[in-house]
Amino acid sequence: MHAIDAKTGHVLWQCKTHGPVKGGSVLVDGALYFGDLRGFLWAVDAKTGRVVGDVRMPSGFNVGSPIAVGRTLIVGSRTGSIYAEPLSAIRMHHDT
């Protein structure tokens, strides 16, 4: 995962994940939340790219984009399952 400056095109930061990130991300309170193909949900500081937390789930995440509803991340998986994970649970875990 990486962030690019929209004006200059320069890379602002990069964050190594366990698998490719094919879907979108959602920004909540300064953190980007997204899933990777290996089945991890990530919380990353949007300014620095520092990993705030990650949690292993039963299935990988592909093309869908997560949404935040209140304090919960809703995201579809590769298997068609939909997960609702509290943002705090993602931020508090470090399953790497």
C-alpha positions in Angstrom: 0.0 0.0 0.0 1.3 3.5 -0.7 0.2 7.1 -0.7 0.9 9.4 -3.6 0.9 13.2 -3.6 -2.0 14.2 -6.0 -0.2 17.4 -7.1 3.3 16.1 -7.7 2.8 12.4 -8.2 5.6 11.6 -5.6 5.3 8.7 -3.2 4.6 10.1 0.3 4.9 6.7 2.1 4.8 3.0 1.5 3.5 0.2 3.8 4.3 -3.4 3.4 1.3 -5.7 3.6 1.1 -9.5 3.6 -0.6 -9.7 0.3 -1.7 -7.5 -2.6 -4.3 -4.9 -1.9 -6.8 -5.0 -4.8 -9.7 -3.1 -3.1 -10.2 0.4 -1.8 -9.6 1.9 1.6 -11.7 4.1 4.0 -10.4 6.9 6.1 -11.6 7.2 9.7 -10.1 9.5 12.3 -6.7 9.7 10.6 -6.4 6.0 9.8 -6.8 4.2 6.6 -8.6 0.8 6.8 -8.3 -1.8 4.1 -7.9 -5.5 3.5 -5.4 -7.6 1.6 -5.6 -10.8 -0.4 -4.1 -12.9 2.4 -6.9 -12.1 4.7 -5.6 -9.3 6.9 -7.5 -6.1 7.8 -5.2 -3.2 8.3 -5.3 0.2 10.1 -2.5 2.5 8.8 -1.8 6.1 9.9 -2.8 8.1 6.8 -0.1 10.7 7.2 2.9 8.4 7.8 2.0 5.0 6.6 2.8 3.5 10.0 0.9 0.3 10.8 -1.5 1.0 13.7 -2.9 -2.5 13.7 -3.7 -5.6 11.7 -5.9 -8.6 12.3 -6.1 -11.9 10.5 -9.5 -12.9 9.1 -10.7 -16.3 7.7 -10.8 -15.0 4.1 -8.9 -12.7 1.8 -10.2 -9.4 0.5 -10.2 -8.5 -3.2 -11.9 -5.9 -5.3 -14.5 -4.5 -3.0 -14.1 -1.3 -1.0 -14.7 -1.3 2.7 -17.1 1.2 4.4 -17.2 2.5 7.9 -20.6 2.5 9.7 -20.2 4.2 13.0 -17.2 2.5 14.6 -17.4 -0.7 12.5 -15.7 -1.6 9.3 -17.9 -3.5 6.8 -16.0 -5.3 4.1 -16.7 -8.1 1.6 -14.4 -11.1 1.2 -13.1 -13.2 -1.7 -15.5 -16.0 -0.6 -18.6 -13.7 -0.7 -18.8 -13.4 3.1 -19.3 -9.9 4.6 -17.4 -9.1 7.8 -18.3 -6.4 10.3 -15.2 -5.7 12.5 -15.0 -3.0 15.1 -12.4 -0.4 14.2 -10.9 -0.7 17.7 -10.3 -4.4 17.2 -8.3 -3.8 14.1 -6.3 -1.0 15.7 -5.6 -3.1 18.9 -4.3 -6.3 17.2 -0.9 -6.9 15.7 -1.2 -10.4 14.1 1.9 -9.9 11.9 
